[in-house]
Amino acid sequence: MRIRSVTIGTNVSYPLEASDFSAFAQFQAQARTLFEEAGLEVQTVRLATQPFPEVLRDEGSAGAARFARELEALCRDHGLDYCSIGTVVAVRPDADLAYADAIPAVIQGTDTVFASMLVAAPESGINLDAVAKAAEIIADVAHSTPDGFGNLRFAVLANCGPGSPFFPAAFHRGPGTAFSIATEAADLAVGAFEQATTLQEAHDNLRGAIEETASVIKGVCQILSAEFGFGFGGIDFSLAPYPEVARSIGHAIEKLGVDAFGGSGTLFAVAFTTRVIREAKFPRCGFSGLLLPVLEDRVLAERSAENLYTLDSLLLYSAVCGTGLDTIPLPGDVTVEELGSILLDVATLALVADKPLTARLMPIPGRKAGDVTDYDFSYFANARIMDVKGRGGAKILENNRFVRL
């Protein structure tokens, strides 16, 4: 198991001050050292700010791309691998969407900056204008970055709060600086299920592995918190994968007893695994569930090529487990209306099931459903481009602005 990210959450002001980042440079170096001494590799250390429209209240949306470039440079200079400028909060009918229009320029003008758009919340509802705007952003980024790769750094959020360490969902709220941990722990499930002959053994093995590892993580975080005075926000102990079979959540599901991920029984296996995570005792934050990112998981990518699951399957699994629709390769000619309809379904499930969900959709220009992606990226396993039905809820988005569920 590895630490996917040690994510620092902090409030920044603009113009940015380089001196404010010196403590982050010291923190990231110490975090890497202490976790390594504890036997846990840290893949990345990241920084997430408060929602960028709040940072740029005086500058306006025209300053977003410049702010993102300057933040990226400061993070790079201080040993921080990625940064998030937070989310455009668009959960009310009167939300200002001007800042959302700046997101494509932010993505196009940087390499390591993430952003998001929050379009639904239980206490308010779904902002249909924001859903439509988010679909336009995805289409814009798809056609303005090589192979649509920029959409890796943009997500649409529904029912998501602050403090998650996973990108692109991460944004900060509250006074002071805090940090949280995102795990890459699919291999714990693989090992736990390989050694089990019954469901009870699988349950006990995985819960024990989670709690044992979380105890080590908590101990390191308490040392870091005391040394730097940063709050400890918790652990998002999600079973995130890496694109090799031994670190595949799809492989773990199959070790539990499903013949192939996507076949009948997958829903049960996903719900069973999620239940174990929820029962485990550790200081939790974020999703703390099962992540099913198609392009980041070797077995999920292989099963997609075998047509064993669809977008609807993944949405069904999200009802009992994870984060929604993540790193989904789509045809380049998918329409804005089709994208908006997919996002609307994700937002609906998030509110009806009262769970945080995200959508990270990746249309690839020039490619059609059934083609295989050819990304050269160490965190990706190339997968079949998934089909869309060609019919959606365009009239819902065209004729309405807001809905409460």
Order of alpha helices (4+ residues) and beta strands (2+ residues): beta-alpha-beta-alpha-alpha-beta-alpha-beta-beta-alpha-beta-beta-alpha-alpha-beta-alpha-alpha-alpha-alpha-beta-alpha-beta-alpha-beta
